[in-house]
Amino acid sequence: MTALATHVTVQDHLLPRVFARLGRATRRLPLLRPPLQLAYKRYFNGIGGHARLFRGVYPDFAAAIAAIPEGRREGYDNGASATRLATDRFSIRLNDYPILFWLQRLLPHGSRIFDWGGNVGISYFSYRKYLANCTELDWLIEDVPAVVALGREIASLEDSPSLRFTESLEALSSSDILLAAGSLQFIPEPFEQLRAQSSLPPHVLLSKLPVYDRPARVTLQNMGTAFSPNQLFNRDDLLRQFTELGYELIDEWRDPAFSCRIPFHDDYSISAYSGFYFRNAALGEPH
């Protein structure tokens, strides 16, 4: 496999599983580990198109960013990555239903959603037909400039009067619900950013989140269009962070539709992502 970018095919998706199995086999044959790791690095670095691959375990975002191949893009703030998930706004999956369940309960008590890392409106367009009774809905998406620009363009072409975009967290303090659907792991120092706000929404909904019982680490994800650090959250630390922010855990669920397989790092691989609903501890049970 050369270092030149190639498009992902159905067969390509089998190779990470093969590398993962070979990685486990090198526990008994350690001499094979270095050449296999090098082969996977070349494969990982060369894949383009539309991919979802993981490599390495790092202490922080900076170390993961340093591992991005020279000349390859980082993150979503570029045209190729901004359009990567745009068509997903037309679909809804089983793992969306826990979020929908809580939105349907919470929105009658507050209509302002702050969608942190909400891309071009993935959740908004997927969920809105299920939230038709929420006539005063105000859905604000925060994301990087390239995604915000595309999101505004899409919103102007579709009937989406409730949808707005921003590049800052300024409006978070006046929102009713903080939603982060598959985005928190890509945000550097998310809890530091939350602590910096003057106030926080009463409700927090998280989904598609890589959470496990191991120490928190960062892996590097190849999305095909670019590379991005991806936080692997320690569950106890995640709960502690939200408790210190004044929240209590109301609901938690597993999401087997998403996983994080890191070849040669079985101990840090996650077989099913998680979702959470946190509520401000000072609030009572919603009616």
N, C-alpha and C positions, 0 to 999 in steps of 0.2 A: 504494500500500500504506500503510494507516494504521498508527499505533503501537499499535493495539489488538491484543491477543494473538489469534491465530487457530490453528486446529488444522491440523496438517500433513496434506496429502493426497499421493497418489502424484505428482500433477502438481507439487507444491511442491518435490519432490526434484530436479526438472529445473532449477529456477531458479538454484541455486548454480552449476551447470555453465554456464548461460547467462551469469551474471555473470562467471565465471572466463574464459570466452572473450572477453567484451566487455572485460574488464580487459586481456587480452593485446592486443586490438585498439587500446587506447588508447596503446600504445607508438608507434603511427604517427599517432594522433589524440589528442594529449595534452589538448586542450581538452575532450574528452568525459569525461576521467577524474573530475574533481570531482563532476559531477552523477550519474555512475554509482555512484561510491563512496557518495554520499549516499543514493541509491535502495537500494543493498544494505544500508546501515546501518539504514534504516527497515524493510526486509524482515527482516533478521537480528534486530533488537530486538523485532519484533512477533510472531514465530512462537512458538506454544505447542504443547501436546499432547505429541507424542513426536518429537523432532528430533535431529539431529546436524550442526550447522553451526558454521563457524569464521569468525572475523573478526579482522583486525588482527595485528600483530606487536609485542610489547612487551618491554622489557628484563627485567621481573621480574613476580612475582605481584601486587605492589601496584599496578603500572601497569595490569595487566589488570583487576583488581578495580575500579579507578577508572572503567573504561569500561563497567561494567555499568549498564544503564538504571535510572534511579531507580524504586524501587518493585518491582523484580523480585528474585526470590530468588537467593541465591548458594549453590552447592554442593549436597551431598547431605543436609545436616542439616535436613531438613524432610520432612513427610509425603509430599508429591507426588513428590519425588525418591527417597525411600527405597523407594517401591513401583515405581519406574520399571523396574527390571530383575528384579523378583521372579520373573516367569514364565520368565526365562531359565535358571533352575536346573534345568529339566526337559530341556534340550537340550544336545547336544554337537556341536561343529563340527570341520571339518578342522584348524583352527588350534589345537585343544586337544590334538592327538595328540603333538606334541613334548613338552609338559609331562607327559602321561600316560606317555610312553616313559621319561622320566627318573624320574618318581615310582615307577614299577614297579621300576626298578633301585635306587633309593635307600631306599625305605621298609623293606625287610628289614633295613637297617642303622640305622634310626632311625625312630620312628613319630610324632614330635611335629612337626606342621606349624603354622607361624605364618603365617596368610593375611592379609597386610597390605592393608587396603582390600578385603576379600573380600566386601563387601556382605552380603546375607542368606544367603549360602551358595551362591553361583552355582557355584563350582568344586566344592565339597564334594558337592552333590547330583548334579551332572553326572558326576563322576568315580567316585563310591564303588562303583558296580557293577563298575567295571573294577579296583578295588583290594580286592576281596572277600577276598583272601588275607591282607590286612593287618589281622588281628583286633585288634591292640592300638593301632589308629590313634587319635591324639588331635589333633583339628583345631580350632585356636583362631583365630577371626577377630577382627581389630581393625578398628574403623570408628567413624564419628561416632555420637553418641547416638541420633538418629532411626532410623538403619539398624540399630544394635544392638538397639533395642527391638523393631523389626519382626522381625529375625532370630530373636530369642529366642521371639517369639510363633509364628513358623513352625516353629521347632525343637520347640516343645512340642506341636504338632499332628501332626508327622510323626515317623517312627521314625528318630531321629538321635542315638543315645546318644554318639557320638564328637564331636559338634559343640558348641563353646562360643564365647562372645563376650566381648569386652573392649573398653574404650575407651582402653587404654594399651599402651605397648610393654614393660611390665615383664617379661612372660614371654618376650620375644624371646631373651634370653640363655640360656634353658634349652631352646630349641627345636632341632630337628635340621635343619629345612628352612624357609627363608624363601621364601614364595611371594607374588609380586605380579603378578596376572593382570589387566592393563589398568588398574592403579591408580596406579603410581608417578608418572605424569605429573600426577596431581591432588594429590599430597602436597607441601606446601611444604617446601623445604630437606630433601629426604629423606636426603642424605648427612650433613648436620649431625646429623640425628636418629640415624642409624646410628652415627656417631662418638661420640655421647653414651652409648652402651650399654656396660655393663661387659664384655660379650663378645657375639659374634655367632654365629649358626648356622653349621655347617660348609658348608652348601649353600644357594645362592640360585638360584631359578628366576623369571625374568621373562618375561612375554609381553604381546603387544598394546601394544608400546611405540613411540612416535613417535621414531625415531632417524634422523639424517642426518649429512652431512659439513659442514653450515653451522654458524656460531656458534650456541650455545645461545640460545634465545629462548622467549618465552611467547606463546601465542595465547589468544583468548577463545572458549570453546565455549558454544553455546546448546544445551542438552539438551532444550529444550521446557519442562520443569518448572522449570528454573533455569539460571543461567549459572555457568561455572566456568573459572578459569585452567587452562591445559593446557600443561605443559612440553614443549618440543621439544628433545630431548637431542642434543648433539654426540657422535658415537660415540667419538671418541678420548678426550674428557673423561669419558664414562661408564666406559670401560675403565680409565682412570687412577684414577678415584675408587675403583673396586672393587679395583684393585691396591693402592692405599694402605691399604685396609681389610684387606688380607691375602689377597685372593682371586686366583685365576687363571681365565682364560676357558677353558672346556671345550667349549662348543658354542654355536652362533649360527645363527639361521634367520630368514628373511623371512616376513612374514605379509601377503599381498596382500588378504586379506579386510578389512583395516582400512587406511584411508588418511586423510590430513588435507589437504583441498583448501581453501586460503585465497584467495578471490578478491582480485585485485589484488596478490598476493604469491606469484607462482609460484616464486620462488627459495626460499621457505620452506615450500612445500607438499611433502608426503611421500606418495609413491605406494603404499608398502607399509610397514607397521609391522614391528617386529623382536622376536625372542625370544632369551633368553640363559640359559645355565647357567654359573654361577660356583661354583668349589669352593675351600675353604680351601687355600692353597698348601702347607700343611704336611701335608696328607692324601695318601695314596696312591690309586691307581686303585681304585674300588669293585669288588668281586668279582661 
